[in-house]
Amino acid sequence: MPWCMEKELLREAMRGMLPEEVRARPKTPLLGDLIKHFIESRKWRPVPLPEPAAELRKFVDWERLGTTLAAATGSTLWVGLRPVSLCYWLKGVVNEERIR
């Protein structure tokens, strides 16, 4: 477990790639719910949702998810964003395969 503590593995991987003051700086915790902050400051909203891959629609009711996220707060919002994260990840994988 020591390689997982204090981001040690990531810090070692970035040796020589990041300035030392950045690579070795101490971890700083977030001071609140980052998503809540962005929603309240009107810098981000969970809807409208991106268009999902057809494969994702087999498992997620995308329209219902959009309705849920529009009214969601707190942990409900965090949980509801998991399929959205998967959507962006799948798009990245598909785009990378097209490039090859």
N, C-alpha and C positions, 0 to 999 in steps of 0.2 A: 503493500500500500504506500510506501514512502514516495514512489514516483507520482502518485495521484495527489499528494498533499501539496497545498500551496501552488498548484499548477506547475509542479516541478518538471514533468515530462514536456509540457508545452514550452516552458522557459528554456530547457536544454535544446529543444528542437529549433528554437529561434536564435540561439547563440550565433553571433556574427551577422544575423539578418536584421535585427532590430537594434537601435541604439541601446547601450547598456542601461541607461537610466530608465528606459521604458521597459526593457526586458526584466529587470530586477526590481521594479517598483512593487511595493506591498499591495496586496489585494485590498480593494475598497468596496464595502457592501453598498447595495442600492439603498437609498433612503426612503423607499416607498414603492408603490405599485407603478411600474414604468408605463404599462398600458393605460392605466387610469389617468396618469399624467398627460399622455399624448392625446387621449380622447378629450379630456377637460380643456386642454390648451388648443383644441381643434387642429392639431397637427396631423392627426391620423384618425381614421374610423374603420371599424371592422367590415363595414359594408359600403359599397357594393363588393361582392365577392368576385374573385377572378373566375374565368371560365375553367371548369375542371376537365381533366382528361376523362375520356369515356370510361376507362377502367375504374376511376374513382366514383363515378355515378352509380356503379354497380353496388357499392357499399354505403354510400352517403346520399341521403335525400338533400341535395344541394339547396333547393328552395326553402325547405324547412330549416336548414342550418342558417341561412341568411336571416330568416325571421327570428330565430333564436338569438343570433348574435346581435341583432339590432337592439334587443331589449336586455341583453345579458350584462351582468356586472360581476366583479370579483372572480371567484374561482370558476364560476360557470363560463365566463368569457375565456379564461385561460384554457379550459377543457375544450370549449367549442372551437378554439383556434387550431387545435391539433390537426383536423382534416385540412385546414387551409395551409398549414405548414407542409403537410404531405403533398398537397396540390402543387405548391411551388417547387418542392423537391422533385416530384415526378416530371414537371416541365423542364427542370434543369437536366435531368437524366436523358429525356427525349431529345433535347437540344444538343446535348453532348454527343449522343449517338449519331445525330444527323451530320455533325461536323466531321466525324471520323470517316 
